[in-house]
Amino acid sequence: MVIMALDHVRDYFHYSAFFFAPADPTQTTLPIFFTRWITHFCAPAFSFLAGTSAYMVGKRKTKNELAGFLLKRGLWLMFIELTIVGFGWFFDVHFGILALLTIWSLGISMIFLAGLIYLPINYILIFSVALIFGHNLLDTIHLPGNMYWSMLHEQSFFKLNNNRLLLAGYPIIPWIAVMSLGYYFGRFYEKSYDGNQRKKLFNTIGTIALALFVFLRYTNFYGDSKLFTHYGSFAKDLVSFLDPQKYPPSLLYLLMTLGVAFLILANSEKWKGKLVNFFCTFGRVPFFYYIIHTYLIHLLAMLFAQLTGFGWSNMILTTWIGLVPGLKGYGVSLWAVYVIWIGIIFFLYPICKKYDIYKQNHKDKWWLSYL
């Protein structure tokens, strides 16, 4: 959750974000690239752990109760993406752009998971692995102008009418499989399963996933529509190698990110201390934090644009922020982005802490599970 905010601060404050993509090997620098790269691990971890959490919740519910919960929560997240979250990104009261992004992806994946949980647990694993490993076979299928195909597997903008655009930002294949994979691995967190065995298993899976990523990425054999390219420069080659396709997440993207996630899950269970407690606070109130951090970043960017002569109105967005012509020349250097990011995290911590305490003390309030 904390790392995710770094990418959003970079989007709204970094000078270079309005001139080139941070993963463009021909223009970026390693510090800029790795500022972007480290945030690649966020969305896969969100989706995977949401599935794991669903499995744990299901231990206290019947299948029908869990399916109902996932269905209602999924519909709620999709609604929130198009309203409260969407407004936070763009501040456009006319909602000139409807963006199907991370929250949408989580919501639609929960709806699919509501049906998948009725399958035998091993069938869920087979479905998840088959979709994650096989979906890149669809990369050669292009249906220009087909909004539904883009929502499934090919990121694109669509003109809905003269005043409104749709951004299919997070095609749902294979995100739904990432969540169902997380649901399958929830079984390894049951009390009856030995913790040392879980650590060994997760370390093995993480290591194999990363080794397979390196092999497939270097050979360009399969698994990514964005091929690894040799530029004759170590820095440029490294950027190209570590930047597989995210929209939709390719097999290589998921091997890289979930491979690391498995290693962290395997080796972090016994971490303790004030720093761990600090980060766990955000993790216990993720949706609440997601909403307020979006609004805070955008409000600060609007204020900064006004103070630096670009005008607050340029922060009323009708497209993605990096594509706004009037903001070229706006922004700060990378080190200042980190300062702003750290400041935002420390500002939000006490707010999230208070909400976390309230949530823990009012577990009887059903509506708190939706915020």
DATA-V480496 format. One record per residue. N is the residue number from 1. RES is the residue in one letter. SS is DSSP state (@ for helix, = for strand, . for the rest). PSI is psi in radians with two decimals (999 if undefined). Layout:
BEGIN
n=N res=RES ss=SS psi=PSI
n=N res=RES ss=SS psi=PSI
END
This chain:
BEGIN
n=1 res=M ss=. psi=-0.70
n=2 res=V ss=@ psi=-0.76
n=3 res=I ss=@ psi=-0.66
n=4 res=M ss=@ psi=-0.72
n=5 res=A ss=@ psi=-0.50
n=6 res=L ss=@ psi=-0.76
n=7 res=D ss=@ psi=-0.66
n=8 res=H ss=@ psi=-0.64
n=9 res=V ss=@ psi=-0.71
n=10 res=R ss=@ psi=-0.74
n=11 res=D ss=@ psi=-0.73
n=12 res=Y ss=@ psi=-0.18
n=13 res=F ss=@ psi=-0.36
n=14 res=H ss== psi=2.25
n=15 res=Y ss=@ psi=-0.81
n=16 res=S ss=@ psi=-0.33
n=17 res=A ss=@ psi=-0.34
n=18 res=F ss=@ psi=0.07
n=19 res=F ss=. psi=-0.59
n=20 res=F ss=. psi=2.75
n=21 res=A ss=. psi=2.45
n=22 res=P ss=. psi=-0.29
n=23 res=A ss=. psi=0.28
n=24 res=D ss=. psi=1.90
n=25 res=P ss=. psi=-0.46
n=26 res=T ss=. psi=-0.24
n=27 res=Q ss=. psi=-0.45
n=28 res=T ss=. psi=3.03
n=29 res=T ss=. psi=2.85
n=30 res=L ss=@ psi=-0.73
n=31 res=P ss=@ psi=-0.73
n=32 res=I ss=@ psi=-0.78
n=33 res=F ss=@ psi=-0.82
n=34 res=F ss=@ psi=-0.40
n=35 res=T ss=@ psi=-0.65
n=36 res=R ss=@ psi=-0.77
n=37 res=W ss=@ psi=-0.70
n=38 res=I ss=. psi=-0.46
n=39 res=T ss=. psi=-0.13
n=40 res=H ss=@ psi=-0.42
n=41 res=F ss=@ psi=-0.17
n=42 res=C ss=@ psi=-1.03
n=43 res=A ss=@ psi=-0.79
n=44 res=P ss=@ psi=-0.67
n=45 res=A ss=@ psi=-0.72
n=46 res=F ss=@ psi=-0.88
n=47 res=S ss=@ psi=-0.78
n=48 res=F ss=@ psi=-0.84
n=49 res=L ss=@ psi=-0.45
n=50 res=A ss=@ psi=-0.69
n=51 res=G ss=@ psi=-0.73
n=52 res=T ss=@ psi=-0.75
n=53 res=S ss=@ psi=-0.67
n=54 res=A ss=@ psi=-0.70
n=55 res=Y ss=@ psi=-0.77
n=56 res=M ss=@ psi=-0.73
n=57 res=V ss=@ psi=-0.65
n=58 res=G ss=@ psi=-0.33
n=59 res=K ss=. psi=-0.35
n=60 res=R ss=. psi=0.07
n=61 res=K ss=. psi=2.83
n=62 res=T ss=. psi=2.91
n=63 res=K ss=@ psi=-0.74
n=64 res=N ss=@ psi=-0.70
n=65 res=E ss=@ psi=-0.74
n=66 res=L ss=@ psi=-0.76
n=67 res=A ss=@ psi=-0.74
n=68 res=G ss=@ psi=-0.74
n=69 res=F ss=@ psi=-0.81
n=70 res=L ss=@ psi=-0.70
n=71 res=L ss=@ psi=-0.84
n=72 res=K ss=@ psi=-0.74
n=73 res=R ss=@ psi=-0.66
n=74 res=G ss=@ psi=-0.79
n=75 res=L ss=@ psi=-0.68
n=76 res=W ss=@ psi=-0.79
n=77 res=L ss=@ psi=-0.69
n=78 res=M ss=@ psi=-0.71
n=79 res=F ss=@ psi=-0.79
n=80 res=I ss=@ psi=-0.66
n=81 res=E ss=@ psi=-0.72
n=82 res=L ss=@ psi=-0.09
n=83 res=T ss=@ psi=-1.52
n=84 res=I ss=@ psi=-0.83
n=85 res=V ss=@ psi=-0.76
n=86 res=G ss=@ psi=-0.72
n=87 res=F ss=@ psi=-0.63
n=88 res=G ss=@ psi=-0.64
n=89 res=W ss=@ psi=-0.66
n=90 res=F ss=@ psi=-0.43
n=91 res=F ss=. psi=0.55
n=92 res=D ss=. psi=1.92
n=93 res=V ss=. psi=-0.32
n=94 res=H ss=. psi=-0.09
n=95 res=F ss=. psi=0.97
n=96 res=G ss=. psi=-0.33
n=97 res=I ss== psi=2.23
n=98 res=L ss== psi=2.00
n=99 res=A ss== psi=2.12
n=100 res=L ss== psi=1.67
n=101 res=L ss=. psi=-2.50
n=102 res=T ss=@ psi=-0.83
n=103 res=I ss=@ psi=-0.68
n=104 res=W ss=@ psi=-0.79
n=105 res=S ss=@ psi=-0.78
n=106 res=L ss=@ psi=-0.71
n=107 res=G ss=@ psi=-0.86
n=108 res=I ss=@ psi=-0.57
n=109 res=S ss=@ psi=-0.64
n=110 res=M ss=@ psi=-0.64
n=111 res=I ss=@ psi=-0.76
n=112 res=F ss=@ psi=-0.72
n=113 res=L ss=@ psi=-0.55
n=114 res=A ss=@ psi=-0.53
n=115 res=G ss=@ psi=-0.64
n=116 res=L ss=@ psi=-0.48
n=117 res=I ss=. psi=-0.28
n=118 res=Y ss=. psi=-0.21
n=119 res=L ss=. psi=2.70
n=120 res=P ss=. psi=2.54
n=121 res=I ss=@ psi=-0.64
n=122 res=N ss=@ psi=-0.50
n=123 res=Y ss=@ psi=-0.60
n=124 res=I ss=@ psi=-0.70
n=125 res=L ss=@ psi=-0.80
n=126 res=I ss=@ psi=-0.79
n=127 res=F ss=@ psi=-0.81
n=128 res=S ss=@ psi=-0.87
n=129 res=V ss=@ psi=-0.72
n=130 res=A ss=@ psi=-0.73
n=131 res=L ss=@ psi=-0.71
n=132 res=I ss=@ psi=-0.75
n=133 res=F ss=@ psi=-0.43
n=134 res=G ss=@ psi=-0.25
n=135 res=H ss=@ psi=-0.38
n=136 res=N ss=@ psi=-0.18
n=137 res=L ss=@ psi=-0.31
n=138 res=L ss=@ psi=-0.08
n=139 res=D ss=. psi=-0.45
n=140 res=T ss=. psi=-0.10
n=141 res=I ss=. psi=2.06
n=142 res=H ss=. psi=2.17
n=143 res=L ss=. psi=1.39
n=144 res=P ss=. psi=2.33
n=145 res=G ss=. psi=-0.02
n=146 res=N ss=. psi=1.78
n=147 res=M ss=@ psi=-0.65
n=148 res=Y ss=@ psi=-0.66
n=149 res=W ss=@ psi=-0.68
n=150 res=S ss=@ psi=-0.66
n=151 res=M ss=@ psi=-0.45
n=152 res=L ss=@ psi=-0.80
n=153 res=H ss=@ psi=0.18
n=154 res=E ss=. psi=1.82
n=155 res=Q ss=. psi=2.38
n=156 res=S ss== psi=2.80
n=157 res=F ss== psi=2.57
n=158 res=F ss== psi=2.43
n=159 res=K ss== psi=1.96
n=160 res=L ss== psi=-0.72
n=161 res=N ss== psi=-2.94
n=162 res=N ss=. psi=-0.34
n=163 res=N ss=. psi=0.05
n=164 res=R ss== psi=2.37
n=165 res=L ss== psi=2.63
n=166 res=L ss== psi=2.25
n=167 res=L ss== psi=1.91
n=168 res=A ss== psi=1.39
n=169 res=G ss=. psi=-0.58
n=170 res=Y ss=. psi=1.43
n=171 res=P ss=. psi=2.43
n=172 res=I ss=. psi=-0.32
n=173 res=I ss=. psi=2.14
n=174 res=P ss=. psi=0.46
n=175 res=W ss=@ psi=-0.65
n=176 res=I ss=@ psi=-0.54
n=177 res=A ss=@ psi=-0.52
n=178 res=V ss=@ psi=-0.74
n=179 res=M ss=@ psi=-0.73
n=180 res=S ss=@ psi=-0.53
n=181 res=L ss=@ psi=-0.74
n=182 res=G ss=@ psi=-0.65
n=183 res=Y ss=@ psi=-0.78
n=184 res=Y ss=@ psi=-0.76
n=185 res=F ss=@ psi=-0.12
n=186 res=G ss=@ psi=-0.48
n=187 res=R ss=@ psi=-0.39
n=188 res=F ss=@ psi=-0.04
n=189 res=Y ss=@ psi=0.14
n=190 res=E ss=. psi=2.61
n=191 res=K ss=. psi=-0.46
n=192 res=S ss=. psi=-0.21
n=193 res=Y ss=. psi=2.27
n=194 res=D ss=. psi=2.28
n=195 res=G ss=@ psi=-0.64
n=196 res=N ss=@ psi=-0.63
n=197 res=Q ss=@ psi=-0.68
n=198 res=R ss=@ psi=-0.76
n=199 res=K ss=@ psi=-0.78
n=200 res=K ss=@ psi=-0.77
n=201 res=L ss=@ psi=-0.83
n=202 res=F ss=@ psi=-0.65
n=203 res=N ss=@ psi=-0.71
n=204 res=T ss=@ psi=-0.81
n=205 res=I ss=@ psi=-0.78
n=206 res=G ss=@ psi=-0.75
n=207 res=T ss=@ psi=-0.77
n=208 res=I ss=@ psi=-0.73
n=209 res=A ss=@ psi=-0.77
n=210 res=L ss=@ psi=-0.66
n=211 res=A ss=@ psi=-0.72
n=212 res=L ss=@ psi=-0.68
n=213 res=F ss=@ psi=-0.85
n=214 res=V ss=@ psi=-0.78
n=215 res=F ss=@ psi=-0.89
n=216 res=L ss=@ psi=-0.61
n=217 res=R ss=@ psi=-0.73
n=218 res=Y ss=@ psi=-0.65
n=219 res=T ss=@ psi=-0.26
n=220 res=N ss=. psi=0.55
n=221 res=F ss=. psi=-0.81
n=222 res=Y ss=. psi=2.70
n=223 res=G ss=. psi=0.07
n=224 res=D ss=. psi=2.30
n=225 res=S ss=. psi=-0.31
n=226 res=K ss=. psi=1.71
n=227 res=L ss=. psi=2.60
n=228 res=F ss=. psi=2.25
n=229 res=T ss=. psi=2.37
n=230 res=H ss=. psi=2.18
n=231 res=Y ss=. psi=-0.08
n=232 res=G ss=. psi=0.23
n=233 res=S ss=. psi=2.32
n=234 res=F ss=@ psi=-0.79
n=235 res=A ss=@ psi=-0.81
n=236 res=K ss=@ psi=-0.70
n=237 res=D ss=@ psi=-0.71
n=238 res=L ss=@ psi=-0.75
n=239 res=V ss=@ psi=-0.82
n=240 res=S ss=@ psi=-0.72
n=241 res=F ss=@ psi=-0.68
n=242 res=L ss=. psi=0.25
n=243 res=D ss=. psi=1.17
n=244 res=P ss=. psi=2.97
n=245 res=Q ss=. psi=2.27
n=246 res=K ss=. psi=-0.41
n=247 res=Y ss=. psi=1.54
n=248 res=P ss=. psi=2.88
n=249 res=P ss=. psi=2.05
n=250 res=S ss=. psi=2.93
n=251 res=L ss=@ psi=-0.77
n=252 res=L ss=@ psi=-0.66
n=253 res=Y ss=@ psi=-0.75
n=254 res=L ss=@ psi=-0.60
n=255 res=L ss=@ psi=-0.75
n=256 res=M ss=@ psi=-0.87
n=257 res=T ss=@ psi=-0.81
n=258 res=L ss=@ psi=-0.49
n=259 res=G ss=@ psi=-0.82
n=260 res=V ss=@ psi=-0.69
n=261 res=A ss=@ psi=-0.72
n=262 res=F ss=@ psi=-0.69
n=263 res=L ss=@ psi=-0.70
n=264 res=I ss=@ psi=-0.77
n=265 res=L ss=@ psi=-0.65
n=266 res=A ss=@ psi=-0.59
n=267 res=N ss=@ psi=0.10
n=268 res=S ss=. psi=-0.03
n=269 res=E ss=. psi=-0.54
n=270 res=K ss=. psi=0.13
n=271 res=W ss=. psi=2.34
n=272 res=K ss=. psi=2.95
n=273 res=G ss=. psi=3.07
n=274 res=K ss=@ psi=-0.67
n=275 res=L ss=@ psi=-0.73
n=276 res=V ss=@ psi=-0.77
n=277 res=N ss=@ psi=-0.64
n=278 res=F ss=@ psi=-0.87
n=279 res=F ss=@ psi=-0.61
n=280 res=C ss=@ psi=-0.47
n=281 res=T ss=@ psi=-0.79
n=282 res=F ss=@ psi=-0.63
n=283 res=G ss=@ psi=-0.42
n=284 res=R ss=@ psi=-0.28
n=285 res=V ss=. psi=0.94
n=286 res=P ss=@ psi=-0.75
n=287 res=F ss=@ psi=-0.77
n=288 res=F ss=@ psi=-0.82
n=289 res=Y ss=@ psi=-0.72
n=290 res=Y ss=@ psi=-0.79
n=291 res=I ss=@ psi=-0.86
n=292 res=I ss=@ psi=-0.52
n=293 res=H ss=@ psi=-0.60
n=294 res=T ss=@ psi=-0.83
n=295 res=Y ss=@ psi=-0.71
n=296 res=L ss=@ psi=-0.80
n=297 res=I ss=@ psi=-0.77
n=298 res=H ss=@ psi=-0.71
n=299 res=L ss=@ psi=-0.74
n=300 res=L ss=@ psi=-0.67
n=301 res=A ss=@ psi=-0.68
n=302 res=M ss=@ psi=-0.77
n=303 res=L ss=@ psi=-0.75
n=304 res=F ss=@ psi=-0.67
n=305 res=A ss=@ psi=-0.70
n=306 res=Q ss=@ psi=-0.77
n=307 res=L ss=@ psi=-0.41
n=308 res=T ss=. psi=0.20
n=309 res=G ss=. psi=0.10
n=310 res=F ss=. psi=-0.25
n=311 res=G ss=. psi=2.35
n=312 res=W ss=@ psi=-0.49
n=313 res=S ss=@ psi=-0.41
n=314 res=N ss=@ psi=-0.24
n=315 res=M ss=@ psi=0.07
n=316 res=I ss=. psi=1.80
n=317 res=L ss=. psi=2.40
n=318 res=T ss=. psi=0.12
n=319 res=T ss=. psi=3.13
n=320 res=W ss=. psi=2.51
n=321 res=I ss=@ psi=-0.67
n=322 res=G ss=@ psi=-0.19
n=323 res=L ss=@ psi=0.08
n=324 res=V ss=. psi=2.00
n=325 res=P ss=@ psi=-0.63
n=326 res=G ss=@ psi=-0.13
n=327 res=L ss=@ psi=0.09
n=328 res=K ss=. psi=2.20
n=329 res=G ss=. psi=-0.27
n=330 res=Y ss=. psi=2.69
n=331 res=G ss=. psi=-3.13
n=332 res=V ss== psi=2.99
n=333 res=S ss=. psi=2.97
n=334 res=L ss=@ psi=-0.68
n=335 res=W ss=@ psi=-0.61
n=336 res=A ss=@ psi=-0.56
n=337 res=V ss=@ psi=-0.75
n=338 res=Y ss=@ psi=-0.65
n=339 res=V ss=@ psi=-0.79
n=340 res=I ss=@ psi=-0.77
n=341 res=W ss=@ psi=-0.86
n=342 res=I ss=@ psi=-0.71
n=343 res=G ss=@ psi=-0.74
n=344 res=I ss=@ psi=-0.75
n=345 res=I ss=@ psi=-0.79
n=346 res=F ss=@ psi=-0.54
n=347 res=F ss=@ psi=-0.69
n=348 res=L ss=@ psi=-0.34
n=349 res=Y ss=@ psi=-0.92
n=350 res=P ss=@ psi=-0.54
n=351 res=I ss=@ psi=-0.81
n=352 res=C ss=@ psi=-0.61
n=353 res=K ss=@ psi=-0.76
n=354 res=K ss=@ psi=-0.73
n=355 res=Y ss=@ psi=-0.65
n=356 res=D ss=@ psi=-0.79
n=357 res=I ss=@ psi=-0.76
n=358 res=Y ss=@ psi=-0.74
n=359 res=K ss=@ psi=-0.72
n=360 res=Q ss=@ psi=-0.56
n=361 res=N ss=@ psi=-0.08
n=362 res=H ss=. psi=0.89
n=363 res=K ss=. psi=-0.24
n=364 res=D ss=. psi=-0.26
n=365 res=K ss=. psi=1.84
n=366 res=W ss=@ psi=-0.57
n=367 res=W ss=@ psi=-0.32
n=368 res=L ss=@ psi=-0.42
n=369 res=S ss=@ psi=-0.19
n=370 res=Y ss=@ psi=0.09
n=371 res=L ss=. psi=999
END
